[in-house]
């Protein structure tokens, strides 16, 4: 049984805008799933239905086989938590430790349990030394980490991430993604909305491509990016290495398959060089 399942989900905004049009997909426990799409494709709306900030106009969402309609809001929010795109929309307490403690304190836990959760969450995102720092003194990347810690302290099964690498510098992007991948390998199910296609082959198990409120392709990164036509029709692009491989093939260089990462391209080019 999948951990999360969406069955024929539709959503229209009050002004009549159709944001989702018949979404069907499932998320196995422990997967790192990326929702790829251009701006306006429906990625953020889909996440809001997964965390129940919005309810479907039609269709159903399930967690562990149980319809979202049967959950009270508080019990669902402790199992499916969201890291929003802008950390300043999520952080509001004076200090790091106070902000991370907010969720557990509202779960009727003992003070000792709250302290333990805060300590463990900050350690998980390598921010233990910043526990008593004021939020406004943190860098943007540190704020992202604190947001993730605040979610971890809730002990969720599923973490939803809306453009988690937005506005970060290149080193910050890979630092955050390696952190998220580590948390995933430790058992957290991750669902990430992004248009950063270069990250997909490096970190994601499954890719879901959205366009105009519909899922147009899903599968492993290799399966999805093998269909360059669908990718481009969805106003996305191939990962840079994949695009280079595509161009080299057109130039008559007999590259096998479609390398998507530097490591794969290096291996293939070295093989061609040794065969000369």
C-alpha positions as MATLAB code, in Angstrom:
seq = 'XXXXXXXXXXXXXXXXXXXXXXXXXXXXXXXXXXXXXXXXXXXXXXXXXXXXXXXXXXXXXXXXXXXXXXXXXXXXXXXXXXXXXXXXXXXXXXXXXXXXXXXXXXXXXXXXXXXXXXXXXXXXXXXXXXXXXXXXXXXXXXXXXXXXXXXXXXXXXXXXXXXXXXXXXXXXXXXXXXXXXXXXXXXXXXXXXXXXXXXXXXXXXXXXXXXXXXXXXXXXXXXXXXXXXXXXXXXXXXXXXXXXXXXXXXXXXXXXXXXXXXXXXXXXXXXXXXXX';
ca = [
       0.000    0.000    0.000;
       1.409    3.445   -0.883;
       1.962    5.885    1.956;
       0.165    8.712    0.088;
      -2.230    8.343   -2.809;
      -4.155   10.876   -4.905;
      -7.181    9.527   -6.746;
      -8.709   11.627   -9.567;
      -8.013   14.884   -7.722;
      -9.322   18.143   -9.175;
      -9.037   21.625   -7.728;
     -10.540   24.932   -8.849;
      -9.856   28.250   -7.145;
     -12.852   30.443   -6.207;
     -12.350   32.638   -9.291;
     -12.817   29.556  -11.481;
      -9.141   28.938  -12.263;
      -8.564   25.216  -12.772;
      -5.320   24.388  -10.960;
      -5.443   20.571  -10.894;
      -7.189   18.395  -13.451;
      -7.493   14.697  -12.634;
      -4.339   13.963  -10.635;
      -3.560   10.293   -9.988;
      -0.330    9.192   -8.374;
       1.047    7.414   -5.337;
       4.074    7.854   -3.107;
       5.696    4.776   -1.549;
       7.042    5.087    1.962;
      10.666    6.241    2.107;
      10.830    7.703   -1.415;
      12.222   11.071   -2.436;
       9.739   12.358   -5.008;
      10.196   15.491   -7.085;
       7.268   17.381   -8.589;
       8.722   19.208  -11.603;
       6.937   21.872  -13.572;
       7.122   25.406  -14.862;
       5.535   28.278  -12.955;
       1.767   27.860  -12.922;
       1.859   24.116  -13.591;
       0.097   23.263  -10.303;
       3.039   22.133   -8.151;
       2.325   24.355   -5.145;
      -1.418   23.702   -5.307;
      -0.714   19.965   -5.229;
       1.442   20.367   -2.113;
      -1.330   22.382   -0.433;
      -3.726   19.513   -1.009;
      -1.201   17.048    0.385;
      -0.944   19.047    3.627;
      -4.679   19.884    3.601;
      -4.294   23.628    3.408;
      -6.689   23.128    0.483;
      -9.343   20.485   -0.080;
     -10.036   18.883   -3.471;
     -12.914   20.186   -5.537;
     -13.322   16.561   -6.548;
     -11.401   13.372   -5.814;
      -9.672   11.927   -2.758;
      -6.307   11.961   -0.998;
      -5.238    9.050    1.212;
      -2.566    8.576    3.881;
      -1.809    4.949    4.758;
      -5.046    3.984    3.012;
      -7.104    6.366    5.160;
      -8.998    9.200    3.453;
      -7.838   12.670    4.440;
     -11.484   13.503    5.164;
     -11.373   11.186    8.182;
      -8.401   12.960    9.815;
      -8.800   15.906   12.118;
      -6.508   18.750   11.091;
      -4.110   18.492   14.051;
      -3.455   14.756   13.673;
      -2.733   15.159    9.957;
      -0.441   18.157   10.484;
       1.821   16.124   12.772;
       2.187   13.369   10.153;
       2.526   15.486    6.994;
       4.555   18.678    7.505;
       5.636   21.391    5.095;
       8.785   23.447    4.608;
       7.623   26.555    2.769;
       9.569   28.301    0.026;
      10.340   31.488    1.961;
      11.712   30.800    5.467;
      10.574   34.244    6.614;
       6.989   33.031    6.137;
       7.645   30.150    8.536;
       9.913   31.570   11.254;
       8.386   33.888   13.823;
       9.897   33.224   17.272;
      12.737   35.346   18.698;
      15.339   32.553   18.852;
      16.151   29.372   16.958;
      15.329   27.013   19.839;
      12.024   28.761   20.548;
      10.977   28.468   16.929;
      11.862   24.771   16.670;
      10.049   24.126   19.961;
       6.791   25.717   18.819;
       5.394   22.608   17.106;
       6.223   20.085   19.837;
       4.924   22.459   22.523;
       1.551   22.396   20.789;
       1.509   18.583   20.797;
       0.989   18.399   24.586;
       4.441   16.898   25.140;
       6.354   17.203   28.386;
       9.040   19.878   28.684;
      11.686   17.162   28.701;
      10.337   15.646   25.463;
      10.182   19.068   23.819;
      13.789   19.816   24.773;
      14.892   16.427   23.452;
      13.079   16.947   20.148;
      14.544   20.414   19.697;
      18.041   19.144   20.465;
      17.733   16.179   18.098;
      16.236   18.277   15.285;
      18.930   20.956   15.486;
      21.621   18.276   15.553;
      20.077   16.659   12.445;
      20.424   19.907   10.466;
      23.824   20.750   12.000;
      22.542   23.850   13.802;
      23.090   22.855   17.436;
      25.508   25.721   17.981;
      22.879   28.265   16.922;
      20.125   27.264   19.367;
      20.077   30.577   21.224;
      20.778   32.807   18.237;
      18.202   35.390   17.209;
      16.392   34.434   14.000;
      17.175   37.768   12.341;
      20.932   37.164   12.684;
      20.858   33.998   10.559;
      21.814   33.704    6.918;
      19.178   32.657    4.410;
      20.593   29.139    4.240;
      20.626   28.853    8.034;
      16.991   29.937    8.126;
      16.180   27.135    5.678;
      17.861   24.669    8.034;
      15.896   25.978   11.014;
      12.652   25.554    9.057;
      13.595   21.937    8.369;
      14.474   21.445   12.041;
      11.089   22.829   13.078;
       9.405   20.259   10.852;
      11.625   17.402   12.061;
      10.778   18.232   15.674;
       7.160   17.382   14.894;
       8.184   13.810   14.038;
       6.336   13.630   10.687;
       6.218   10.667    8.334;
       6.143   12.908    5.259;
       7.983   16.190    4.628;
       6.691   18.417    1.844;
       9.115   20.966    0.403;
       8.133   23.874   -1.793;
      11.164   25.009   -3.826;
      13.588   24.309   -0.940;
      16.620   25.594   -2.890;
      15.048   28.851   -4.112;
      17.261   31.954   -3.620;
      20.243   29.912   -2.390;
      23.719   30.220   -3.906;
      25.117   27.128   -5.688;
      26.928   25.811   -2.596;
      23.830   26.417   -0.491;
      21.704   24.450   -2.959;
      23.875   21.357   -2.713;
      24.278   21.674    1.051;
      20.500   21.697    1.537;
      19.925   18.893   -0.974;
      22.530   16.641    0.642;
      20.875   17.317    4.004;
      17.448   16.407    2.616;
      18.794   13.268    0.948;
      20.402   12.173    4.224;
      17.116   12.659    6.083;
      15.411   10.647    3.338;
      17.866    7.752    3.683;
      17.183    7.831    7.424;
      13.510    7.097    6.753;
      11.677   10.330    5.949;
       9.439   10.347    2.903;
      10.095   13.524    0.909;
       7.958   15.294   -1.689;
       9.672   18.290   -3.269;
       8.146   20.790   -5.700;
      10.834   22.331   -7.894;
      11.728   23.448  -11.403;
      15.451   22.748  -10.828;
      15.818   19.854  -13.265;
      19.576   19.484  -12.648;
      18.907   18.254   -9.113;
      16.606   15.419  -10.179;
      19.161   12.827  -11.394;
      21.368   13.451   -8.370;
      18.854   13.231   -5.527;
      15.394   12.009   -6.546;
      13.979    8.491   -6.726;
      10.880    9.456   -8.680;
      10.047   12.437  -10.877;
       6.508   13.656  -11.585;
       6.239   16.218  -14.417;
       3.268   18.592  -14.304;
       1.890   20.873  -16.974;
      -1.320   22.908  -16.850;
      -2.579   21.086  -13.778;
      -1.976   17.593  -15.118;
       0.670   14.919  -14.675;
       2.195   14.372  -18.106;
       5.035   12.012  -17.184;
       6.261   10.150  -14.112;
       8.946    7.598  -13.362;
      12.631    7.468  -12.523;
      14.720   10.478  -13.592;
      16.165    8.393  -16.435;
      12.726    7.329  -17.677;
      11.339   10.859  -17.508;
      14.244   12.705  -19.125;
      14.445   10.165  -21.925;
      11.316   11.863  -23.286;
      12.835   15.214  -24.258;
       9.725   16.179  -26.234;
       7.444   16.011  -23.173;
      10.027   17.831  -21.061;
      10.204   20.742  -23.494;
       6.452   20.847  -24.079;
       6.142   21.239  -20.293;
       8.331   24.369  -20.481;
      11.226   22.608  -18.762;
      14.579   21.495  -20.106;
      16.865   18.500  -19.857;
      19.532   18.580  -17.146;
      22.613   20.376  -18.528;
      24.629   17.177  -18.871;
      21.720   15.457  -20.608;
      21.382   18.379  -23.015;
      25.120   18.259  -23.779;
      24.862   14.508  -24.415;
      21.956   15.128  -26.784;
      23.992   17.714  -28.745;
      27.064   15.456  -28.936;
      24.909   12.662  -30.357;
      23.627   15.032  -33.054;
      27.268   15.856  -33.837;
      27.892   12.178  -34.547;
      29.632   11.236  -31.297;
      28.342    7.724  -30.446;
      27.381    8.283  -26.812;
      25.454    5.364  -25.382;
      22.159    6.226  -23.713;
      21.620    9.647  -22.163;
      24.103   10.497  -19.394;
      22.435   12.853  -16.909;
      25.223   13.507  -14.405;
      28.870   14.476  -14.645;
      29.841   11.027  -13.357;
      27.818    9.236  -16.041;
      29.123   11.507  -18.805;
      32.727   11.103  -17.652;
      32.381    7.316  -17.671;
      30.888    7.282  -21.181;
      33.410    9.738  -22.655;
      36.308    7.865  -21.104;
      34.988    4.645  -22.626;
      34.839    6.296  -26.070;
      38.358    7.664  -25.669;
      39.761    4.243  -24.707;
      38.077    2.626  -27.730;
      39.818    4.999  -30.176;
];
